[in-house]
């Protein structure tokens, strides 16, 4: 399952089992470190840990499961 902008602000779980609040989704992120002709687009999600802490970037936004929690904060 994949998250969308409609899931922002909801509790979700990433592929490694960490849970948190979905803060943002970039559906067509391109890594600026790659040369312009070799960049590929992929979905990226930003999550904030449950209970606070340091936000993390999930490069596999398709692996985030909003159905597990799905509750608004």
Residue pairs with C-beta under 8 A, 6 or more apart in sequence:
1 62
1 64
1 65
1 66
1 67
2 43
2 61
2 62
2 64
3 12
3 22
3 25
3 45
3 61
3 64
3 66
4 25
4 27
5 25
7 22
7 25
7 66
7 70
8 22
8 23
8 24
8 25
9 21
9 22
9 72
9 73
10 21
10 22
10 66
10 69
10 70
10 71
10 72
10 73
11 19
11 20
11 21
11 22
11 50
11 69
11 70
11 71
11 73
12 19
12 20
12 21
12 22
12 45
12 47
12 64
12 65
12 66
12 68
12 69
12 70
13 19
13 64
13 65
13 68
13 69
14 20
14 45
14 47
14 58
14 60
14 63
14 64
14 65
15 58
15 60
15 63
15 64
18 47
18 49
18 56
19 50
19 68
19 69
20 47
20 48
20 49
20 50
20 56
21 47
21 48
21 50
21 73
22 45
22 46
22 47
22 64
22 66
23 46
23 47
23 48
23 55
24 45
24 46
25 43
25 44
25 45
25 46
25 61
26 43
26 44
26 45
27 43
27 61
28 41
28 42
28 43
29 41
29 42
29 43
29 44
30 39
30 40
30 41
31 39
34 40
42 59
42 61
43 60
43 61
43 62
44 57
44 58
44 59
44 61
45 57
45 58
45 61
45 64
46 55
46 56
46 57
46 58
47 55
47 56
47 58
47 64
48 55
49 55
49 56
58 64
